[in-house]
Amino acid sequence: MNDNPRKLAGLLEDRQGWRPETQDGEQQWHFGVSGASRLVITPEPDGFLMYRADQDMSWVIPRVEAVAAWLGEHEHEHAGPTALQVELKRESDSRPGAAGA
C-alpha cells in the first residue's frame, strides 16, 4: 500500500491556503485563495506530482521531505489571489452600485 497520500496530508493539512480535493478519483491538494489552484500536489506511487499553474508546468518530486523543502523555498511566491482574480474583483468593484464604487 502506498503511504504517499497520508504523508502529503500530514505535511499540508495544517498549512494555511491548502485544501484537499478529489478530481477524477485522485486525491489532490490545492493551494490558493478563493478557489484558485495556483499549486496542485497529487500523491502518486513514485512520489508527488507537482503542478504550477503560473507556468503550466508539472514534475515529480520523489520524497515528501523534498516537497516540504521546495514549499519552504517557493510557497510564498504563490500566495494571494491570481492576476485573473484581481482583475475580476476590480471589474466587479467598478460597476455602479458595487461596494467599492
Gaussian input, Z-matrix of N, CA and C with variables (Angstrom, degrees):
# hf/3-21g

backbone

0 1
 N
 C     1     B1
 C     2     B2     1     A1
 N     3     B3     2     A2     1     D1
 C     4     B4     3     A3     2     D2
 C     5     B5     4     A4     3     D3
 N     6     B6     5     A5     4     D4
 C     7     B7     6     A6     5     D5
 C     8     B8     7     A7     6     D6
 N     9     B9     8     A8     7     D7
 C    10    B10     9     A9     8     D8
 C    11    B11    10    A10     9     D9
 N    12    B12    11    A11    10    D10
 C    13    B13    12    A12    11    D11
 C    14    B14    13    A13    12    D12
 N    15    B15    14    A14    13    D13
 C    16    B16    15    A15    14    D14
 C    17    B17    16    A16    15    D15
 N    18    B18    17    A17    16    D16
 C    19    B19    18    A18    17    D17
 C    20    B20    19    A19    18    D18
 N    21    B21    20    A20    19    D19
 C    22    B22    21    A21    20    D20
 C    23    B23    22    A22    21    D21
 N    24    B24    23    A23    22    D22
 C    25    B25    24    A24    23    D23
 C    26    B26    25    A25    24    D24
 N    27    B27    26    A26    25    D25
 C    28    B28    27    A27    26    D26
 C    29    B29    28    A28    27    D27
 N    30    B30    29    A29    28    D28
 C    31    B31    30    A30    29    D29
 C    32    B32    31    A31    30    D30
 N    33    B33    32    A32    31    D31
 C    34    B34    33    A33    32    D32
 C    35    B35    34    A34    33    D33
 N    36    B36    35    A35    34    D34
 C    37    B37    36    A36    35    D35
 C    38    B38    37    A37    36    D36
 N    39    B39    38    A38    37    D37
 C    40    B40    39    A39    38    D38
 C    41    B41    40    A40    39    D39
 N    42    B42    41    A41    40    D40
 C    43    B43    42    A42    41    D41
 C    44    B44    43    A43    42    D42
 N    45    B45    44    A44    43    D43
 C    46    B46    45    A45    44    D44
 C    47    B47    46    A46    45    D45
 N    48    B48    47    A47    46    D46
 C    49    B49    48    A48    47    D47
 C    50    B50    49    A49    48    D48
 N    51    B51    50    A50    49    D49
 C    52    B52    51    A51    50    D50
 C    53    B53    52    A52    51    D51
 N    54    B54    53    A53    52    D52
 C    55    B55    54    A54    53    D53
 C    56    B56    55    A55    54    D54
 N    57    B57    56    A56    55    D55
 C    58    B58    57    A57    56    D56
 C    59    B59    58    A58    57    D57
 N    60    B60    59    A59    58    D58
 C    61    B61    60    A60    59    D59
 C    62    B62    61    A61    60    D60
 N    63    B63    62    A62    61    D61
 C    64    B64    63    A63    62    D62
 C    65    B65    64    A64    63    D63
 N    66    B66    65    A65    64    D64
 C    67    B67    66    A66    65    D65
 C    68    B68    67    A67    66    D66
 N    69    B69    68    A68    67    D67
 C    70    B70    69    A69    68    D68
 C    71    B71    70    A70    69    D69
 N    72    B72    71    A71    70    D70
 C    73    B73    72    A72    71    D71
 C    74    B74    73    A73    72    D72
 N    75    B75    74    A74    73    D73
 C    76    B76    75    A75    74    D74
 C    77    B77    76    A76    75    D75
 N    78    B78    77    A77    76    D76
 C    79    B79    78    A78    77    D77
 C    80    B80    79    A79    78    D78
 N    81    B81    80    A80    79    D79
 C    82    B82    81    A81    80    D80
 C    83    B83    82    A82    81    D81
 N    84    B84    83    A83    82    D82
 C    85    B85    84    A84    83    D83
 C    86    B86    85    A85    84    D84
 N    87    B87    86    A86    85    D85
 C    88    B88    87    A87    86    D86
 C    89    B89    88    A88    87    D87
 N    90    B90    89    A89    88    D88
 C    91    B91    90    A90    89    D89
 C    92    B92    91    A91    90    D90
 N    93    B93    92    A92    91    D91
 C    94    B94    93    A93    92    D92
 C    95    B95    94    A94    93    D93
 N    96    B96    95    A95    94    D94
 C    97    B97    96    A96    95    D95
 C    98    B98    97    A97    96    D96
 N    99    B99    98    A98    97    D97
 C   100   B100    99    A99    98    D98
 C   101   B101   100   A100    99    D99
 N   102   B102   101   A101   100   D100
 C   103   B103   102   A102   101   D101
 C   104   B104   103   A103   102   D102
 N   105   B105   104   A104   103   D103
 C   106   B106   105   A105   104   D104
 C   107   B107   106   A106   105   D105
 N   108   B108   107   A107   106   D106
 C   109   B109   108   A108   107   D107
 C   110   B110   109   A109   108   D108
 N   111   B111   110   A110   109   D109
 C   112   B112   111   A111   110   D110
 C   113   B113   112   A112   111   D111
 N   114   B114   113   A113   112   D112
 C   115   B115   114   A114   113   D113
 C   116   B116   115   A115   114   D114
 N   117   B117   116   A116   115   D115
 C   118   B118   117   A117   116   D116
 C   119   B119   118   A118   117   D117
 N   120   B120   119   A119   118   D118
 C   121   B121   120   A120   119   D119
 C   122   B122   121   A121   120   D120
 N   123   B123   122   A122   121   D121
 C   124   B124   123   A123   122   D122
 C   125   B125   124   A124   123   D123
 N   126   B126   125   A125   124   D124
 C   127   B127   126   A126   125   D125
 C   128   B128   127   A127   126   D126
 N   129   B129   128   A128   127   D127
 C   130   B130   129   A129   128   D128
 C   131   B131   130   A130   129   D129
 N   132   B132   131   A131   130   D130
 C   133   B133   132   A132   131   D131
 C   134   B134   133   A133   132   D132
 N   135   B135   134   A134   133   D133
 C   136   B136   135   A135   134   D134
 C   137   B137   136   A136   135   D135
 N   138   B138   137   A137   136   D136
 C   139   B139   138   A138   137   D137
 C   140   B140   139   A139   138   D138
 N   141   B141   140   A140   139   D139
 C   142   B142   141   A141   140   D140
 C   143   B143   142   A142   141   D141
 N   144   B144   143   A143   142   D142
 C   145   B145   144   A144   143   D143
 C   146   B146   145   A145   144   D144
 N   147   B147   146   A146   145   D145
 C   148   B148   147   A147   146   D146
 C   149   B149   148   A148   147   D147
 N   150   B150   149   A149   148   D148
 C   151   B151   150   A150   149   D149
 C   152   B152   151   A151   150   D150
 N   153   B153   152   A152   151   D151
 C   154   B154   153   A153   152   D152
 C   155   B155   154   A154   153   D153
 N   156   B156   155   A155   154   D154
 C   157   B157   156   A156   155   D155
 C   158   B158   157   A157   156   D156
 N   159   B159   158   A158   157   D157
 C   160   B160   159   A159   158   D158
 C   161   B161   160   A160   159   D159
 N   162   B162   161   A161   160   D160
 C   163   B163   162   A162   161   D161
 C   164   B164   163   A163   162   D162
 N   165   B165   164   A164   163   D163
 C   166   B166   165   A165   164   D164
 C   167   B167   166   A166   165   D165
 N   168   B168   167   A167   166   D166
 C   169   B169   168   A168   167   D167
 C   170   B170   169   A169   168   D168
 N   171   B171   170   A170   169   D169
 C   172   B172   171   A171   170   D170
 C   173   B173   172   A172   171   D171
 N   174   B174   173   A173   172   D172
 C   175   B175   174   A174   173   D173
 C   176   B176   175   A175   174   D174
 N   177   B177   176   A176   175   D175
 C   178   B178   177   A177   176   D176
 C   179   B179   178   A178   177   D177
 N   180   B180   179   A179   178   D178
 C   181   B181   180   A180   179   D179
 C   182   B182   181   A181   180   D180
 N   183   B183   182   A182   181   D181
 C   184   B184   183   A183   182   D182
 C   185   B185   184   A184   183   D183
 N   186   B186   185   A185   184   D184
 C   187   B187   186   A186   185   D185
 C   188   B188   187   A187   186   D186
 N   189   B189   188   A188   187   D187
 C   190   B190   189   A189   188   D188
 C   191   B191   190   A190   189   D189
 N   192   B192   191   A191   190   D190
 C   193   B193   192   A192   191   D191
 C   194   B194   193   A193   192   D192
 N   195   B195   194   A194   193   D193
 C   196   B196   195   A195   194   D194
 C   197   B197   196   A196   195   D195
 N   198   B198   197   A197   196   D196
 C   199   B199   198   A198   197   D197
 C   200   B200   199   A199   198   D198
 N   201   B201   200   A200   199   D199
 C   202   B202   201   A201   200   D200
 C   203   B203   202   A202   201   D201
 N   204   B204   203   A203   202   D202
 C   205   B205   204   A204   203   D203
 C   206   B206   205   A205   204   D204
 N   207   B207   206   A206   205   D205
 C   208   B208   207   A207   206   D206
 C   209   B209   208   A208   207   D207
 N   210   B210   209   A209   208   D208
 C   211   B211   210   A210   209   D209
 C   212   B212   211   A211   210   D210
 N   213   B213   212   A212   211   D211
 C   214   B214   213   A213   212   D212
 C   215   B215   214   A214   213   D213
 N   216   B216   215   A215   214   D214
 C   217   B217   216   A216   215   D215
 C   218   B218   217   A217   216   D216
 N   219   B219   218   A218   217   D217
 C   220   B220   219   A219   218   D218
 C   221   B221   220   A220   219   D219
 N   222   B222   221   A221   220   D220
 C   223   B223   222   A222   221   D221
 C   224   B224   223   A223   222   D222
 N   225   B225   224   A224   223   D223
 C   226   B226   225   A225   224   D224
 C   227   B227   226   A226   225   D225
 N   228   B228   227   A227   226   D226
 C   229   B229   228   A228   227   D227
 C   230   B230   229   A229   228   D228
 N   231   B231   230   A230   229   D229
 C   232   B232   231   A231   230   D230
 C   233   B233   232   A232   231   D231
 N   234   B234   233   A233   232   D232
 C   235   B235   234   A234   233   D233
 C   236   B236   235   A235   234   D234
 N   237   B237   236   A236   235   D235
 C   238   B238   237   A237   236   D236
 C   239   B239   238   A238   237   D237
 N   240   B240   239   A239   238   D238
 C   241   B241   240   A240   239   D239
 C   242   B242   241   A241   240   D240
 N   243   B243   242   A242   241   D241
 C   244   B244   243   A243   242   D242
 C   245   B245   244   A244   243   D243
 N   246   B246   245   A245   244   D244
 C   247   B247   246   A246   245   D245
 C   248   B248   247   A247   246   D246
 N   249   B249   248   A248   247   D247
 C   250   B250   249   A249   248   D248
 C   251   B251   250   A250   249   D249
 N   252   B252   251   A251   250   D250
 C   253   B253   252   A252   251   D251
 C   254   B254   253   A253   252   D252
 N   255   B255   254   A254   253   D253
 C   256   B256   255   A255   254   D254
 C   257   B257   256   A256   255   D255
 N   258   B258   257   A257   256   D256
 C   259   B259   258   A258   257   D257
 C   260   B260   259   A259   258   D258
 N   261   B261   260   A260   259   D259
 C   262   B262   261   A261   260   D260
 C   263   B263   262   A262   261   D261
 N   264   B264   263   A263   262   D262
 C   265   B265   264   A264   263   D263
 C   266   B266   265   A265   264   D264
 N   267   B267   266   A266   265   D265
 C   268   B268   267   A267   266   D266
 C   269   B269   268   A268   267   D267
 N   270   B270   269   A269   268   D268
 C   271   B271   270   A270   269   D269
 C   272   B272   271   A271   270   D270
 N   273   B273   272   A272   271   D271
 C   274   B274   273   A273   272   D272
 C   275   B275   274   A274   273   D273
 N   276   B276   275   A275   274   D274
 C   277   B277   276   A276   275   D275
 C   278   B278   277   A277   276   D276
 N   279   B279   278   A278   277   D277
 C   280   B280   279   A279   278   D278
 C   281   B281   280   A280   279   D279
 N   282   B282   281   A281   280   D280
 C   283   B283   282   A282   281   D281
 C   284   B284   283   A283   282   D282
 N   285   B285   284   A284   283   D283
 C   286   B286   285   A285   284   D284
 C   287   B287   286   A286   285   D285
 N   288   B288   287   A287   286   D286
 C   289   B289   288   A288   287   D287
 C   290   B290   289   A289   288   D288
 N   291   B291   290   A290   289   D289
 C   292   B292   291   A291   290   D290
 C   293   B293   292   A292   291   D291
 N   294   B294   293   A293   292   D292
 C   295   B295   294   A294   293   D293
 C   296   B296   295   A295   294   D294
 N   297   B297   296   A296   295   D295
 C   298   B298   297   A297   296   D296
 C   299   B299   298   A298   297   D297
 N   300   B300   299   A299   298   D298
 C   301   B301   300   A300   299   D299
 C   302   B302   301   A301   300   D300

   B1=1.4592
   B2=1.5272
   B3=1.2965
   B4=1.4540
   B5=1.5342
   B6=1.3149
   B7=1.4570
   B8=1.5305
   B9=1.3364
   B10=1.4642
   B11=1.5245
   B12=1.3457
   B13=1.4714
   B14=1.5346
   B15=1.3169
   B16=1.4675
   B17=1.5322
   B18=1.3280
   B19=1.4639
   B20=1.5295
   B21=1.3364
   B22=1.4596
   B23=1.5260
   B24=1.3263
   B25=1.4640
   B26=1.5277
   B27=1.3254
   B28=1.4594
   B29=1.5193
   B30=1.3126
   B31=1.4656
   B32=1.5271
   B33=1.3314
   B34=1.4678
   B35=1.5209
   B36=1.3274
   B37=1.4625
   B38=1.5258
   B39=1.2985
   B40=1.4695
   B41=1.5260
   B42=1.3381
   B43=1.4639
   B44=1.5244
   B45=1.3193
   B46=1.4531
   B47=1.5320
   B48=1.3342
   B49=1.4556
   B50=1.5182
   B51=1.3350
   B52=1.4645
   B53=1.5240
   B54=1.3446
   B55=1.4542
   B56=1.5258
   B57=1.3328
   B58=1.4621
   B59=1.5313
   B60=1.3077
   B61=1.4627
   B62=1.5191
   B63=1.3163
   B64=1.4542
   B65=1.5265
   B66=1.3282
   B67=1.4601
   B68=1.5153
   B69=1.3252
   B70=1.4696
   B71=1.5211
   B72=1.3304
   B73=1.4527
   B74=1.5158
   B75=1.3332
   B76=1.4666
   B77=1.5153
   B78=1.3347
   B79=1.4573
   B80=1.5144
   B81=1.3125
   B82=1.4626
   B83=1.5222
   B84=1.3137
   B85=1.4590
   B86=1.5163
   B87=1.3501
   B88=1.4655
   B89=1.5236
   B90=1.3300
   B91=1.4633
   B92=1.5200
   B93=1.3135
   B94=1.4572
   B95=1.5154
   B96=1.3277
   B97=1.4602
   B98=1.5196
   B99=1.3212
   B100=1.4677
   B101=1.5240
   B102=1.3120
   B103=1.4567
   B104=1.5178
   B105=1.3206
   B106=1.4727
   B107=1.5229
   B108=1.3001
   B109=1.4634
   B110=1.5206
   B111=1.3117
   B112=1.4597
   B113=1.5150
   B114=1.3288
   B115=1.4648
   B116=1.5178
   B117=1.3169
   B118=1.4624
   B119=1.5204
   B120=1.3293
   B121=1.4590
   B122=1.5262
   B123=1.3229
   B124=1.4575
   B125=1.5231
   B126=1.3439
   B127=1.4654
   B128=1.5269
   B129=1.3180
   B130=1.4604
   B131=1.5302
   B132=1.3178
   B133=1.4711
   B134=1.5298
   B135=1.3435
   B136=1.4637
   B137=1.5237
   B138=1.3329
   B139=1.4567
   B140=1.5173
   B141=1.3242
   B142=1.4528
   B143=1.5287
   B144=1.3252
   B145=1.4581
   B146=1.5209
   B147=1.3206
   B148=1.4628
   B149=1.5181
   B150=1.3479
   B151=1.4625
   B152=1.5154
   B153=1.3388
   B154=1.4619
   B155=1.5198
   B156=1.3215
   B157=1.4616
   B158=1.5244
   B159=1.3265
   B160=1.4670
   B161=1.5256
   B162=1.3156
   B163=1.4676
   B164=1.5284
   B165=1.3367
   B166=1.4615
   B167=1.5296
   B168=1.3326
   B169=1.4592
   B170=1.5228
   B171=1.3212
   B172=1.4641
   B173=1.5217
   B174=1.3358
   B175=1.4530
   B176=1.5204
   B177=1.3098
   B178=1.4611
   B179=1.5234
   B180=1.3158
   B181=1.4665
   B182=1.5253
   B183=1.3294
   B184=1.4616
   B185=1.5310
   B186=1.3321
   B187=1.4740
   B188=1.5231
   B189=1.3393
   B190=1.4589
   B191=1.5323
   B192=1.3254
   B193=1.4714
   B194=1.5282
   B195=1.3256
   B196=1.4663
   B197=1.5293
   B198=1.3330
   B199=1.4685
   B200=1.5289
   B201=1.3279
   B202=1.4675
   B203=1.5268
   B204=1.3271
   B205=1.4636
   B206=1.5291
   B207=1.3381
   B208=1.4646
   B209=1.5213
   B210=1.3366
   B211=1.4570
   B212=1.5198
   B213=1.3266
   B214=1.4580
   B215=1.5151
   B216=1.3115
   B217=1.4683
   B218=1.5296
   B219=1.3471
   B220=1.4612
   B221=1.5220
   B222=1.3180
   B223=1.4643
   B224=1.5278
   B225=1.3411
   B226=1.4646
   B227=1.5279
   B228=1.3386
   B229=1.4663
   B230=1.5239
   B231=1.3314
   B232=1.4561
   B233=1.5193
   B234=1.3327
   B235=1.4583
   B236=1.5210
   B237=1.3104
   B238=1.4551
   B239=1.5139
   B240=1.3246
   B241=1.4667
   B242=1.5252
   B243=1.3264
   B244=1.4608
   B245=1.5251
   B246=1.3175
   B247=1.4662
   B248=1.5271
   B249=1.3267
   B250=1.4605
   B251=1.5268
   B252=1.3296
   B253=1.4616
   B254=1.5293
   B255=1.3140
   B256=1.4633
   B257=1.5301
   B258=1.3251
   B259=1.4635
   B260=1.5320
   B261=1.3337
   B262=1.4590
   B263=1.5255
   B264=1.3176
   B265=1.4657
   B266=1.5122
   B267=1.3296
   B268=1.4631
   B269=1.5338
   B270=1.3431
   B271=1.4621
   B272=1.5140
   B273=1.3087
   B274=1.4595
   B275=1.5243
   B276=1.3268
   B277=1.4672
   B278=1.5182
   B279=1.3374
   B280=1.4606
   B281=1.5235
   B282=1.3222
   B283=1.4655
   B284=1.5259
   B285=1.3263
   B286=1.4829
   B287=1.5244
   B288=1.3036
   B289=1.4603
   B290=1.5090
   B291=1.3521
   B292=1.4565
   B293=1.5137
   B294=1.3014
   B295=1.4605
   B296=1.5304
   B297=1.3342
   B298=1.4559
   B299=1.5089
   B300=1.3522
   B301=1.4548
   B302=1.5024
   A1=109.41
   A2=115.92
   A3=122.12
   A4=109.51
   A5=116.28
   A6=123.14
   A7=112.64
   A8=117.87
   A9=120.86
   A10=114.43
   A11=121.15
   A12=118.81
   A13=112.51
   A14=117.04
   A15=120.65
   A16=111.07
   A17=116.78
   A18=120.50
   A19=110.98
   A20=116.58
   A21=120.27
   A22=110.72
   A23=116.77
   A24=120.18
   A25=110.52
   A26=117.10
   A27=121.12
   A28=112.46
   A29=116.75
   A30=121.35
   A31=111.90
   A32=117.62
   A33=120.74
   A34=116.24
   A35=118.97
   A36=119.68
   A37=114.59
   A38=119.47
   A39=121.24
   A40=113.00
   A41=116.85
   A42=119.78
   A43=109.69
   A44=115.74
   A45=121.41
   A46=110.87
   A47=115.91
   A48=121.62
   A49=114.61
   A50=117.51
   A51=121.45
   A52=109.77
   A53=116.54
   A54=121.06
   A55=109.47
   A56=116.95
   A57=120.26
   A58=110.17
   A59=116.49
   A60=122.69
   A61=107.84
   A62=115.43
   A63=121.15
   A64=107.73
   A65=116.45
   A66=121.75
   A67=108.21
   A68=115.64
   A69=121.66
   A70=111.60
   A71=116.74
   A72=121.88
   A73=114.87
   A74=118.05
   A75=121.80
   A76=110.48
   A77=115.29
   A78=120.14
   A79=107.91
   A80=115.92
   A81=121.17
   A82=108.30
   A83=115.19
   A84=122.11
   A85=107.36
   A86=115.77
   A87=122.58
   A88=109.29
   A89=115.73
   A90=121.91
   A91=108.75
   A92=115.71
   A93=121.22
   A94=109.80
   A95=116.35
   A96=120.96
   A97=110.51
   A98=115.83
   A99=123.82
   A100=112.57
   A101=116.83
   A102=120.65
   A103=115.59
   A104=117.78
   A105=119.60
   A106=109.39
   A107=116.05
   A108=121.44
   A109=107.87
   A110=115.48
   A111=120.65
   A112=111.39
   A113=116.20
   A114=122.81
   A115=106.93
   A116=116.59
   A117=121.99
   A118=107.33
   A119=116.19
   A120=121.29
   A121=107.89
   A122=115.24
   A123=121.73
   A124=108.67
   A125=118.12
   A126=118.98
   A127=109.75
   A128=116.14
   A129=122.55
   A130=108.80
   A131=118.27
   A132=120.37
   A133=113.58
   A134=117.78
   A135=120.30
   A136=113.47
   A137=117.64
   A138=119.53
   A139=111.55
   A140=115.37
   A141=122.01
   A142=108.27
   A143=115.60
   A144=121.15
   A145=108.29
   A146=115.90
   A147=122.89
   A148=107.92
   A149=116.51
   A150=120.72
   A151=108.90
   A152=116.59
   A153=123.37
   A154=107.92
   A155=116.97
   A156=120.90
   A157=111.77
   A158=118.13
   A159=120.30
   A160=112.21
   A161=116.85
   A162=121.27
   A163=112.01
   A164=117.14
   A165=122.72
   A166=109.29
   A167=114.32
   A168=121.63
   A169=109.53
   A170=116.83
   A171=120.11
   A172=110.24
   A173=115.42
   A174=123.07
   A175=107.76
   A176=116.96
   A177=121.69
   A178=109.62
   A179=115.21
   A180=122.32
   A181=106.16
   A182=119.35
   A183=121.11
   A184=116.48
   A185=118.97
   A186=119.87
   A187=110.82
   A188=116.41
   A189=120.91
   A190=111.02
   A191=117.63
   A192=120.25
   A193=110.95
   A194=116.44
   A195=120.76
   A196=110.65
   A197=117.25
   A198=120.53
   A199=108.92
   A200=117.18
   A201=121.54
   A202=110.82
   A203=117.30
   A204=120.69
   A205=110.51
   A206=117.43
   A207=120.68
   A208=110.32
   A209=116.92
   A210=120.10
   A211=111.18
   A212=116.86
   A213=120.57
   A214=112.50
   A215=116.37
   A216=121.21
   A217=112.88
   A218=118.84
   A219=120.48
   A220=116.14
   A221=119.28
   A222=120.65
   A223=111.60
   A224=117.28
   A225=120.90
   A226=112.57
   A227=118.01
   A228=121.58
   A229=111.61
   A230=116.85
   A231=121.59
   A232=112.64
   A233=117.24
   A234=120.88
   A235=110.38
   A236=115.71
   A237=121.29
   A238=112.65
   A239=115.74
   A240=120.01
   A241=111.84
   A242=114.86
   A243=120.27
   A244=108.83
   A245=117.09
   A246=121.50
   A247=110.33
   A248=117.36
   A249=120.85
   A250=111.01
   A251=117.80
   A252=119.91
   A253=110.93
   A254=118.11
   A255=121.88
   A256=109.78
   A257=116.73
   A258=121.38
   A259=111.05
   A260=117.60
   A261=120.76
   A262=111.16
   A263=117.73
   A264=120.49
   A265=110.72
   A266=117.15
   A267=121.13
   A268=110.21
   A269=116.30
   A270=120.37
   A271=111.00
   A272=116.58
   A273=121.31
   A274=111.18
   A275=116.56
   A276=121.38
   A277=111.96
   A278=118.64
   A279=120.98
   A280=112.89
   A281=118.55
   A282=121.93
   A283=109.32
   A284=116.22
   A285=119.06
   A286=110.54
   A287=115.55
   A288=120.78
   A289=113.94
   A290=117.36
   A291=119.89
   A292=109.73
   A293=117.39
   A294=122.89
   A295=112.45
   A296=118.26
   A297=121.41
   A298=114.48
   A299=119.18
   A300=121.99
   A301=111.72
   D1=132.76
   D2=179.83
   D3=-77.35
   D4=129.20
   D5=-177.79
   D6=-94.62
   D7=-1.16
   D8=-174.57
   D9=-60.61
   D10=-37.94
   D11=177.11
   D12=-60.31
   D13=-41.51
   D14=179.08
   D15=-66.92
   D16=-42.54
   D17=179.27
   D18=-61.53
   D19=-43.00
   D20=-179.41
   D21=-66.97
   D22=-41.83
   D23=177.34
   D24=-60.18
   D25=-42.06
   D26=178.01
   D27=-61.83
   D28=-34.02
   D29=179.62
   D30=-75.05
   D31=-39.35
   D32=-168.04
   D33=-105.27
   D34=-19.23
   D35=-170.20
   D36=-61.00
   D37=-27.00
   D38=-179.65
   D39=-104.28
   D40=5.62
   D41=-179.68
   D42=-89.41
   D43=134.50
   D44=-178.85
   D45=-65.01
   D46=136.72
   D47=176.09
   D48=93.17
   D49=-11.45
   D50=-179.68
   D51=-97.05
   D52=140.13
   D53=177.13
   D54=-142.68
   D55=141.51
   D56=177.64
   D57=-80.46
   D58=142.73
   D59=175.80
   D60=-142.88
   D61=159.24
   D62=174.04
   D63=-122.95
   D64=125.28
   D65=177.78
   D66=-129.41
   D67=126.23
   D68=-178.67
   D69=51.98
   D70=38.18
   D71=177.88
   D72=80.09
   D73=-0.12
   D74=179.65
   D75=-98.39
   D76=134.40
   D77=172.35
   D78=-76.35
   D79=135.38
   D80=178.06
   D81=-142.09
   D82=159.66
   D83=171.86
   D84=-120.86
   D85=129.42
   D86=-176.60
   D87=-114.83
   D88=142.05
   D89=179.28
   D90=-121.92
   D91=129.78
   D92=177.03
   D93=152.28
   D94=157.90
   D95=-178.98
   D96=-91.03
   D97=155.67
   D98=175.40
   D99=50.85
   D100=41.52
   D101=175.84
   D102=85.65
   D103=-5.00
   D104=178.61
   D105=-67.78
   D106=146.51
   D107=176.32
   D108=-119.62
   D109=77.47
   D110=-177.74
   D111=-73.71
   D112=-34.32
   D113=173.47
   D114=-128.53
   D115=141.18
   D116=175.37
   D117=-133.62
   D118=131.62
   D119=177.18
   D120=-122.88
   D121=126.72
   D122=179.83
   D123=-117.89
   D124=121.87
   D125=175.95
   D126=-70.78
   D127=133.89
   D128=179.66
   D129=-130.99
   D130=166.21
   D131=-178.92
   D132=-58.30
   D133=-33.58
   D134=-176.24
   D135=-102.34
   D136=11.62
   D137=179.02
   D138=148.81
   D139=-142.77
   D140=-174.29
   D141=-132.43
   D142=117.10
   D143=179.54
   D144=-79.10
   D145=117.85
   D146=-179.32
   D147=-101.40
   D148=135.81
   D149=176.89
   D150=-130.94
   D151=127.09
   D152=175.92
   D153=-107.49
   D154=115.58
   D155=-178.09
   D156=-68.95
   D157=-34.02
   D158=-176.70
   D159=-63.68
   D160=-28.73
   D161=179.79
   D162=-112.06
   D163=1.04
   D164=-175.31
   D165=44.25
   D166=56.45
   D167=-173.25
   D168=-134.31
   D169=141.97
   D170=175.93
   D171=-137.05
   D172=156.49
   D173=178.68
   D174=-161.27
   D175=166.67
   D176=-179.99
   D177=-108.45
   D178=131.88
   D179=171.76
   D180=-107.12
   D181=125.10
   D182=-170.51
   D183=-73.40
   D184=-27.72
   D185=-174.04
   D186=-126.89
   D187=145.61
   D188=-178.80
   D189=-63.60
   D190=-30.32
   D191=177.36
   D192=-64.25
   D193=-35.96
   D194=177.45
   D195=-71.64
   D196=-33.74
   D197=174.69
   D198=-62.80
   D199=-46.09
   D200=179.28
   D201=-59.83
   D202=-42.32
   D203=179.34
   D204=-64.84
   D205=-43.50
   D206=179.39
   D207=-61.80
   D208=-44.55
   D209=178.82
   D210=-62.41
   D211=-38.68
   D212=178.36
   D213=-59.35
   D214=-31.64
   D215=-179.84
   D216=-90.15
   D217=-28.53
   D218=-167.98
   D219=-124.31
   D220=-14.97
   D221=-174.12
   D222=-56.78
   D223=-40.64
   D224=-177.90
   D225=-60.12
   D226=-26.18
   D227=179.97
   D228=-66.41
   D229=-19.36
   D230=-173.55
   D231=-109.59
   D232=6.60
   D233=-179.83
   D234=-73.99
   D235=154.72
   D236=177.03
   D237=87.45
   D238=178.03
   D239=-177.83
   D240=-72.60
   D241=158.83
   D242=175.44
   D243=-76.43
   D244=166.83
   D245=177.35
   D246=-59.59
   D247=-39.63
   D248=179.03
   D249=-64.92
   D250=-40.66
   D251=177.84
   D252=-62.76
   D253=-40.50
   D254=178.69
   D255=-63.52
   D256=-44.57
   D257=-179.80
   D258=-63.27
   D259=-45.01
   D260=179.63
   D261=-63.51
   D262=-39.36
   D263=177.94
   D264=-65.46
   D265=-41.68
   D266=178.87
   D267=-60.55
   D268=-44.52
   D269=178.13
   D270=-62.77
   D271=-45.31
   D272=-179.69
   D273=-61.62
   D274=-43.22
   D275=-178.37
   D276=-69.41
   D277=-25.24
   D278=-176.32
   D279=-87.67
   D280=-6.59
   D281=178.07
   D282=-71.67
   D283=145.24
   D284=177.29
   D285=-57.37
   D286=134.58
   D287=179.81
   D288=86.84
   D289=-3.61
   D290=178.90
   D291=-73.20
   D292=154.30
   D293=-176.15
   D294=-56.39
   D295=-39.74
   D296=-177.09
   D297=-89.26
   D298=-4.08
   D299=-175.12
   D300=-85.95

